[in-house]
Each structure stands twice: as C-alpha cells, then as structure tokens.
Amino acid sequence: MRKTVIPVLLAISLSAYAQETKQADTAKTTKIEEVVVTSLGIKRQARSLTYSSQQIGGDELTEVKTPNLLNSINGKVSNVQINKTNGGVGGSVRVVMRGDKSTRNSQPLYVIDGIPIINNTKGPNVDFFASMPDTGDVLSSINPEDIESINFLKGASAAALYGGAGGNGAVLIVTKKGKAGRSRISYNTSLTLDKAYSLPELQHSYLQSIPYDPANGQTGSQQSWGVKGASKDYLKDFLQTGATWVNNVSFQSGNEKSNNFFSIGNTTNKGIIPTSVFDQYNINFRNSSKFLDDKLTLDANFMGSLQNGKNRLTPGSYYSPLVNLYWLPRGVDFDQFSGSNYSYLNSSRLLPAQNWWAIKPDGSFSVESQNPYWILNQNPVTTKNKNLYSAATLSYQLNPWLSARVRGNYSYTTSDSQRNVAVYSLPVLLGGNDNGKLYKDVVETSSTYGDALLIGSPKITDDISLDFTVGGSINTQRYTSSSIENNLLVTANLFTLNNLQWPGQNGNGISYLQYSTKKQVQSVFASANIGYKKFLYLDVTFRNDWDSSLASASQKSFDYESVGVNAIISEIFNLPKSINFWKIRGSYAKVGLGLPPAFLTSSQVYQVNAGTVINPVSSPVTNPAFSDLFPKPELNETFETGTELRLFDNRLTFDFTYYNSIVSNQLLQAIEISSNLGFGTGRFDINAGKIQNKGFESSLSYKIFGGEKFGWTTTINASANKNVIKELFPSSLKLSSDKTFVLAGGGYNRLKVGGSFGDIYGSVFKRDGEGRIIVDADGVPLRDENQVQYLGNPNPKFILGFNNSFNIGKLGISFLIDGKFGGKVLGYTQAKNDQFGVSQATADARDNGGVSIPNAVYENGTPYTGLTDAEKYYSKVSGSIDEPYMYKATAVRLRQASISYTFDVRSKYMENATVSLIGSNLFFLYKDAPFDPEQVSGVNPGGVGIDMFGMPITRSVGLSLKANF
C-alpha cells in the first residue's frame, strides 16, 4: 500500500485555497502553494506560516491499530513525547511537546475540527497503596477510523490564538466527512494478539526462608532466602495471551449541496491478565450542507462512545495480582490456590473465603499478601465511561473576500469506577469491619464553547496580500467529582450505595469526598497575515482573556501577542535548480494561563467529607506587603526560528526549528513557610519561578524511489530539549536555596533551582568525603539519613524516529524504529523483588557467594573488599535505599511494522480490499531498565520515570482487513 510522506514544512494541511484559487480538501499536502488549517480552523497558505508544525494522516494512524490513537504517533512526530499509562487498552496517554513547562499541566490543548475540547483525566499517583486504576481519557474514546488527520502545533506561536489553553501547543484533530459525487461503504477489521515479554527476571532456585507447612499450621515466611531447591515459574502460566478485536463500518455520500459521513465501531479486548476485559462502542455522524446559493454552509458533527472495563491494572501492591505472584514464596505450590481453588465456602457465614498460603488456621493473615485470583474475583474494579461530543458551524459568505462564522460545541464525559472488597480479604483493606468495603469514584466534566468570527482575504494590490480574522469566544467548563470509601455494609458483600451506612462522622475506612468547580473564559482576538509578492510574510495575533479564576485577583484579565515573519528565499534569489523551495522563519509569542477553576474561592480550597467541611491545607497570600506573591496568571514567552527546504524535484524535504521558551509565575501550592514574614506561618499558594526549555526539532524525508512498481520513502525525526529551573521560590520568602518543590503524583519528582523538571529524588548510600560507600561491620551499606538527594532525570535528552515505507507494486511494507536517549528512571518493582529474595539478581548473588561493593569502606575508613551476604545486603538496601535502583532510560525499539497487499476487485459491489500483517512494540534493540521506561502510572506532572508495579511490556501481532464497497 503506497504511502505519501508528510514533510514537516507543510504543517497542518487540509482544505482549500485561501484567496483566489479553491481546491479540494485533502488530509495531506504535497504542494507548498496549498492552504493549511491553523488555530481556530483558520485557513492559511502553507508558505505563509511563520512557525513549526507537523501533520499525520489518518491512514498512518490506522496502518497499525492501537486503541488510543495517540499511541500510534510515537516516533512519527518530532519533539513529541508520548507516555502510555498502566491502564492498558482504553488507558490515558501523557503527551508533552517541547518539554514540560508547568507545575500544573504540560499537556497540549486538543481541538476537534477547529473547536477546543477538554481532555480531563483522573489518573492514579505513584502510590504503594493505590486502590483505583487509570480511568482513561477523551482521546482514548475517539475512533481512529473517523480521523482524517492530526496536526501538531508545537509552540506557543502556533497556538497563540487559543490563548492560555494553547500555551503548551495544540493537537488539531480533523474528522472525516463525505465527498461530493462519491458514495462508499468501508469495512475495517483487525485482530491482534498481545503477549507479555521482557518480564521481571525472577529466580526459582532458592526456596522460602521458613517453609510453608500447612499440616502443622505453619504459613512460613514471605521472603525466599531459603535453601537451594527448584520451584515452578507460575508467572508465565498466569499471564494469558491477550486479544484485541476492532471493527468499524463507515458510510459516506454526497453531492454538490450536501455530504454525509457516518460510522459505527467496536473494540473488544481480553487482557493478558485473567478476567481483564474492555469493550468500547463508537458512533460518529457528520453532515455538511450548503444553502442560499452556496453562500450559507452548515457543518454539524456528533461523536459518542461507551467504554466498559474490568480489572485494569492498578499501580500499587495490595490490588495487583502480579505483585502477589512476583512475591509468592518459592516452594509454595500455587496450583493448589489457582483457578477456582482461590476460595471455598465458609460454613459459618456461607460466604466465599480466601484460600491462600498466608492465611493461618485461625483465619488471620501472617503477612500482607492475597491470592491473585481472589483479587481479580473478590476485589474486582470496574470502570464505565461515557463520552459525547457535538458541534455545529454556520458560515456565511458575505462577499467574495469576507465571511462570517458562528460555531459552538458541547462535550461531556463521565467516568464511574468501583472496587469491591469482599469479606475475608486482607484485614488492612477492610479497615476493621467484616462485611466488606466499597470504593467508588465518579467524575463528570462538561465544556460548552462558542465563538463568532469574521474572516477576510481582501485583495490589496497585486503585490500585497492580507488575511485577517477578528472574533470573540466564551468557554465554560464544569467539573464535579465524588469519591466514596465505606466499609459499613449492612449486608455482607452487597456492593450497592443503598447498602452503605453513614454514622455521621468520619473514621477508619469511612469517607465521602465531594468536589465541584466551574470556570469561564471570555475572549476577544484578532490575527493578520500580510504578504508581499508571495515571498515575504508578516503574521501577528492578539488575544485578551477574562478568566473567572482571576475574579478575586488584582489582575482580572490578561492579553497575549505573537509576531512572526518568514521569507521565501527561493522566490527572492535565483538558486540552483536542485533547490525547489527554501524558506526561513522566526516568531515570538507571549501567552498567559489563568489559575485552576475557582482557585480563589471556597469551592476550590474546601471539600466536603461525609457532611464535614475539610479545612484547606493552604491558602493564597493576601498581605499587600507581599504583592509579588499574589495569585497571577502563568506567563509563557517563546521564541523560535527555523528553515524549510525542498530539493531534487521535491523528493527531499527538510525542516529544522530552534526554540527557547521561559514559563514564569508557576503555581506552587502548599509551600510551608516557618518564618513570620507578616502573613503568618503555615502553608501558602504562590506564583513564582521560571522554567526554561530550549532545543531543536528536525525532520528529513527522502523519496529514494518514487515509481509505481517500486517506491521507497524514508523519514527521520530528530529532536533534543534541555530543561532548566531558572528560578523557584522568590527571595522575599527567605527560603533555603536547597529547598525543593514536590510535584503532584507521587513524591519522587521534585523541582529545584538549577535542576530540571521531573528530577527524581530519593535515598542514597552514605559516603565519606572521598565518595566511598560506608558499610557496617557486616559489610552492609549504610543509608545517608540527612535528606533525600538528586538521583537523575527521566526525560530523554535526544529523541529519534526512523520511518520507512516501501511499495512493490501492490505490496506495501513499512516499519518504524524509534529511540529515546538519555535520562534515568527508578525501578521500585525491582527493589521490592530484591528485598523478598525473588529476583534473579538475588539468586546470582547467592551463587557467587555474596555481593561485591566497589569502592567501599568501613565506618573507621578501612577499605572493605569482601563479599556481603546477599540476604543481609538486599534486605537492607532494597528496602531503604533508592540509589542502586536507578537505570538508564535509553530505549530503542521496533515500534511498529506492517506488510500489506491491495487487491483491486473492481466488481459491481467492491472496489478494493487490503490485507495486512501488523505488529507493534515488537522488540527492543536496546533497553537497560527492567521495565518500559516510557510507561507511567498516571498523567500527573509527577510520577514520570517511576516503575511502581507497572504493566508488563507487551507486543502485539495480528491481521487487518480494509474493504471498500
């Protein structure tokens, strides 16, 4: 199947010609004279753009299917970092363009057909005791088959017209629509099989420290530091082959007056963990119609989805079946507890009771461990998501060069997650009562957006062109959440809300948190693009926002501007014939960002817990003497410059961009201030600090062979980003320069002046003045008790994507290799496996007679050169020192590959059909960490680069069929 590579310099292409010439819409631009769709859906000539952007066509998203469409983009877009979460199929993704910028959120704005949407997520933190899974996001609910193209506006200059919401860039999603004079039915199906690989290296040659002896009522120990022996590898038997089946049917038709597009889709997944399932149903309808002699155009769209998931993996130990299997004491026969043997009927209560090695004859637990099958069947977690999006655009052509446009959308998402904890579960989970326990999280978000625009392209002179836009918008966002934790069930194991007791006060295992906010942003904006002889362009934008989150602040509104210029060198000078096009460009943008919804009102800082108002943990500074600390909007100033080249009859394209951005007035919440500076002692919220990102991004594409019998196109995306915390706490607070700010999401990631966003901090070895590790009398390293220290940064220093597409007649072959180089990540899973003596590393150490510690000394300074007993070493180090569990984050993988063949049927009912063999995440060419370094627990600012019992790495291989009728 032949592919056309999208060069970066064409930015985000879709539709028609901006001024005199009108051309058909297209998802991929191949000529620089075509127009592109930019912010707010405004059309501009590609040659006039003064900033960097990059487009991915819809067929590239579906070539190798992934349920969340953004996972298909890894390695294909320069300087876009995508982290998938532990949620698996239907899980969220964390997208960052040009580095993390904000303590609140560095993810871009998402836009569907020119209108912004809210992609709220509620993901888990990196928490050893986590109880609820990742619930997914709006992007995971969109059917990739409905997408025409995705366009990445990477910097503030490109997305300035979207205001503060676009400060981190924007992702423009363009949906499919019908085409005039064409009717078609398309059916797409794919079936992929998922298999876990690169699992934690576990040992099966040393047995339980104190053996399990049920005949004598002895459960034994949780650790496996016992004698030599053989035990079975139960993990590989427990994990199953997953399967993902995706089906989609679409209908499109149209004439010169109206066109329609309709699709229905379904995704069904069986996970690699038993009982883990996911189902999604999608529907999409879009109509575009013309009235009043084609002057009036109505474009309406509706998308909806339903998602049902069960037993998504939860980060943490208590509710992870894998962790309880990792730590199964060696020598214990898991087969007697697996499958239906996980429980038995308790004769006294006639309820299922847990069957597990750690349960004593009296029913008590000797250690905090549960049967993996009990967790899946008696502690199940379910997630039900509903998403809908509806939009309408009404455009009227006032005269040949001026049109008016009114648009609006409404989006709504709800996520309902529930975990049931049955009687006879681990007592610490039940919280002291014995009728069961229920967790329930419900999140609802809605967004209403509307704008009015005047878009003009008047002809000034033959040499001077002008494109302008003026307008205003209003955007209202609502967010409500409720979180229930209740262990006072009236009837045992009946997990319904009307079976819960509420004694009127909080206690162990009792809480009911309610939270609700509303935020509205009212805006006016304008943009103009002035061209001279089609070789020199000036682009300026202005926007002013009135943000309700600043209603009580001294600065109630804020404005932002951008200016950009470019010159088409190939039009100015006579260049060699080999150079078809050459452009240089530069731009500057200043973008603001308001505070969180209702941040300065009681609905933000107060919560209600089972009827009791919770006092705020922090509050804004209000003392006039410290006005520099008052709440204020975040400010992003970005400069970028770049060049674009086409050579050798447009066969080679090259794009390069350098950028430098500084984001100031970061929101730092709950800062502890112990000195009396005039506004009291306690925790306060301030806006301060500066975070700088600078780097480059580039894309090189070369059509090596372009024939129909044989074609080969190769594309390389390369980028690097350097992040520096230039400032953090203001000098007026008189805080120590060593003080750090902990990012939300787990506590490991912190900010410090001179460091980088996401730096990982943890415990380290105690060392002497020469940097040598200090050990005790047994040769066991000591921990530095002074403070947590810097361990490394998880973000890559360099990102590379290498994409190749071949066509041999009707046979298509493609593959993508991508690599992320540099950075360090923390393997908490490996540390705990070492502590319990179940890792292969502990077996190797025992086989070798102990652990060698290079450059070590006793406390008196005498060099230590012996071998430390493996049990003593790992029991101490892995349980309290993070430093040895830092790994290189560098990873190079074969991200995806496909082989396809297209049959030209040309019958009365079928046009063609394409059959493909597809694979994704196939294998690593290099990986140092014992887990996937790019996987995260959730989408929070903190938690990146920490493996807290994450999902095993999986590869997917399968078949797909596309048929057009």
BELVENGI-V255970 format. One record per run of one state. SS is the DSSP state (hx for helix, st for strand, lp for the rest). FROM is the first residue (numbers start at 0). TO is the last residue. If there is no record, write none. Layout:
[[SS,FROM,TO] [SS,FROM,TO]]
//
This chain:
[[lp,0,6] [hx,7,9] [lp,10,11] [st,12,12] [lp,13,33] [st,34,36] [lp,37,37] [hx,38,40] [lp,41,41] [st,42,44] [hx,45,47] [lp,48,51] [st,52,56] [hx,57,61] [lp,62,67] [hx,68,71] [lp,72,78] [st,79,84] [lp,85,91] [st,92,96] [lp,97,107] [st,108,111] [lp,112,113] [st,114,116] [lp,117,137] [hx,138,140] [lp,141,142] [hx,143,145] [st,146,152] [lp,153,154] [hx,155,165] [lp,166,168] [st,169,174] [lp,175,182] [st,183,196] [lp,197,200] [st,201,201] [lp,202,204] [st,205,205] [lp,206,211] [st,212,212] [hx,213,215] [lp,216,216] [st,217,217] [lp,218,226] [st,227,227] [lp,228,232] [hx,233,237] [lp,238,240] [st,241,253] [lp,254,256] [st,257,269] [lp,270,275] [st,276,290] [lp,291,294] [st,295,309] [lp,310,319] [hx,320,325] [lp,326,332] [hx,333,335] [lp,336,337] [hx,338,341] [st,342,345] [lp,346,349] [st,350,353] [lp,354,357] [st,358,358] [lp,359,363] [st,364,364] [lp,365,370] [hx,371,377] [lp,378,379] [st,380,398] [lp,399,400] [st,401,420] [lp,421,425] [hx,426,429] [lp,430,435] [st,436,455] [lp,456,457] [st,458,458] [lp,459,462] [st,463,485] [lp,486,487] [st,488,488] [lp,489,495] [hx,496,498] [st,499,499] [lp,500,505] [st,506,506] [lp,507,508] [st,509,531] [lp,532,534] [st,535,546] [hx,547,549] [lp,550,555] [st,556,567] [hx,568,571] [lp,572,577] [st,578,592] [lp,593,600] [hx,601,604] [lp,605,605] [st,606,608] [lp,609,610] [st,611,613] [lp,614,617] [st,618,619] [lp,620,622] [hx,623,628] [lp,629,632] [st,633,646] [lp,647,650] [st,651,672] [lp,673,680] [st,681,705] [lp,706,708] [st,709,726] [lp,727,729] [hx,730,732] [lp,733,739] [st,740,741] [lp,742,747] [st,748,750] [lp,751,757] [st,758,761] [lp,762,763] [st,764,764] [lp,765,765] [st,766,766] [lp,767,771] [st,772,774] [lp,775,779] [st,780,780] [lp,781,781] [st,782,782] [lp,783,787] [st,788,792] [lp,793,796] [st,797,807] [lp,808,809] [st,810,820] [lp,821,822] [st,823,826] [hx,827,834] [lp,835,837] [st,838,838] [hx,839,846] [lp,847,849] [st,850,851] [lp,852,854] [st,855,857] [lp,858,861] [st,862,863] [lp,864,865] [st,866,867] [lp,868,868] [hx,869,879] [lp,880,881] [hx,882,884] [st,885,887] [lp,888,889] [st,890,903] [lp,904,910] [st,911,926] [lp,927,934] [st,935,935] [lp,936,944] [st,945,946] [lp,947,951] [st,952,963] [lp,964,964]]
//
